[in-house]
Amino acid sequence: MTVTKSNTLTERIRVETESFFAPKDSDQRKGYYHFGYRIRVTNEGEVPARLISRHWIITDGLGRIEEVKGLGVVGRQPRLLPGESHEYESCCPLYTRYGTMRGTYHMRRDDGSMFDVEIGEFNLWQVALSN
C-alpha cells in the first residue's frame, strides 16, 4: 500500500493527512480508482474551536478540478478543546490513477471569531495495476 501524507499548522490547529489506494473498491479495468484518506485535526491552541465546514479542491491526473463544500466532516462538527484531536476517515473516487487533494476547514472559536485552517496538499496515486 502506498501512503502519502501532509502536515500543516494554521492558527494553532494542526491538520495531518494520510491517503491510500483502496484496490478492493476500485475497478481498474474500467478506469475507476478509489482512494481513502485519514485526517487528524488537533487543537494546539489555548481556546476551544469547532470545525464548522470543509472545502476540498480535488485535481485528477488530467488537471480536472472538482470542489466539494459542506458542513462538518463525515456528519459531525467536532468541538476541540485545547490539546484535543478529532480523527476521521473518508474517500475520494477518481477516473485517473493519480490526483491531489487540498483544502480548508472553516472553524469558530468559543469567543465567536471565525478562521480558516489549511489542509495541506496530498497525493492520491496508485502505483501499479494489481491482479
Residue, then its C-alpha position, 0 to 999 in steps of 0.5 A: m500500500t502506498v501512503t502519502k501524507s501532509n502536515t500543516l499548522t494554521e492558527r494553532i490547529r494542526v491538520e495531518t493527512e494520510s491517503f491510500f489506494a483502496p484496490k478492493d473498491s476500485d475497478q481498474r479495468k474500467g478506469y475507476y480508482h478509489f482512494g481513502y484518506r485519514i485526517r487528524v485535526t488537533n487543537e494546539g491552541e489555548v481556546p476551544a474551536r469547532l470545525i464548522s465546514r470543509h472545502w476540498i479542491i480535488t485535481d485528477g491526473l488530467g488537471r480536472i478540478e472538482e470542489v466539494k463544500g459542506l458542513g462538518v466532516v463525515g456528519r459531525q462538527p467536532r468541538l476541540l478543546p485545547g490539546e484535543s484531536h478529532e480523527y476521521e476517515s473518508c474517500c475520494p473516487l477518481y477516473t485517473r490513477y493519480g490526483t491531489m487533494r487540498g483544502t480548508y476547514h472553516m472553524r469558530r472559536d468559543d469567543g465567536s471569531m471565525f478562521d480558516v485552517e489549511i489542509g495541506e496538499f496530498n497525493l492520491w496515486q496508485v502505483a501499479l495495476s494489481n491482479 
